[in-house]
């Protein structure tokens, strides 16, 4: 079992930075008392982040991915999560075969 | 037994609810984990290093971005900075979910080590109508952690034996999963405006500036849009 020391250092640095981002919110939350528009903005964090992570894959990779993303979004409001993922994956495979 | 000990029965019920909720995300993560392990091996990491990274970093997006840019010897500062950019969203996520989990403050410093997009999104959705219990958090976190550690390590060991993941559509599972999670937040006007603005800004920034800037800018634009949209709703 081999671990290169530079690689080990890089992974450790990534781990420390990641843990810091995960707990930093605990210090901020104590001072956050939100209402009105600020609360709406804070409540929007979950969907805003999730969409921002996947938007390039969904929108700019190609037509197959874009159409499959639209189909997935359509069924997402009607099917359970696992079924939604299945529909999305099957859609993209079929569309890549056709387009 | 369950009736004799109501505390443990509540714990069991919460844990089972957690496992049920995390199952789709965990299953969707398996091909992604296998893919990560295989790609990491192709970049020159050993299976031990892959397992070590999954166990200590435990953040799919940051791990993929790091592996994508991996060279030997590893550029420690550049990798740490890219990791910070991609995981900066954790600060907002932790601030939002932290107060909603029923744990003591010291326990939260342990619990949040395991916070991921998936477990956080599920907990936010659950917090809409009931408290997020320790049992629920432990169940979803442990399931995803073991799942990610195992699938990335197996992917690393299998390495090049794995076929092209795109052929099976496995590369799209992550996208489909996130779309499904977003749908869980409903389709109020503010949410739809948030999603649309976030998507457009993220795609544009990714195209013209490049990763990983699209995550922070898309998310911040979506949050700003929600701030403005909510304002109009209040006035009308």
Interface residues (C-beta under 8 A of the other chain):
Chain A: X1 X2 X3 X4 X6 X7 X8 X9 X10 X11 X12 X13 X14 X15 X16 X17 X18 X19 X21 X22 X23 X24 X25 X26 X28 X29 X32 X36 X37 X38 X39 X40 X41 X42 X43 X44 X45 X46 X47 X48 X49 X50 X51 X52 X53 X54 X55 X56 X57 X58 X59 X60 X65 X68 X69 X72 X73 X76 X77 X80 X81 X82 X84 X85 X87 X88 X89 X90 X92 X93 X96
Chain B: X23 X24 X25 X27 X28 X45 X46 X48 X49 X52 X53 X56 X57 X58 X59 X61 X62 X63 X66 X72 X73 X74 X75 X76 X77 X79 X80 X83 X84 X87 X88 X89 X90 X91 X92 X93 X94 X95 X96 X97 X98 X99 X105 X108 X109 X112 X113 X115 X117 X120 X121 X124 X166 X168 X169 X170 X172 X173 X174 X175 X176 X177 X178 X179 X180 X181 X182 X183 X184 X185 X187 X190 X191 X194 X195 X198 X199 X200 X201 X202 X203 X206 X207 X211 X214 X215 X216 X217 X218 X219 X220 X221 X222 X223 X224 X225 X226 X227 X228 X229 X230 X231 X234
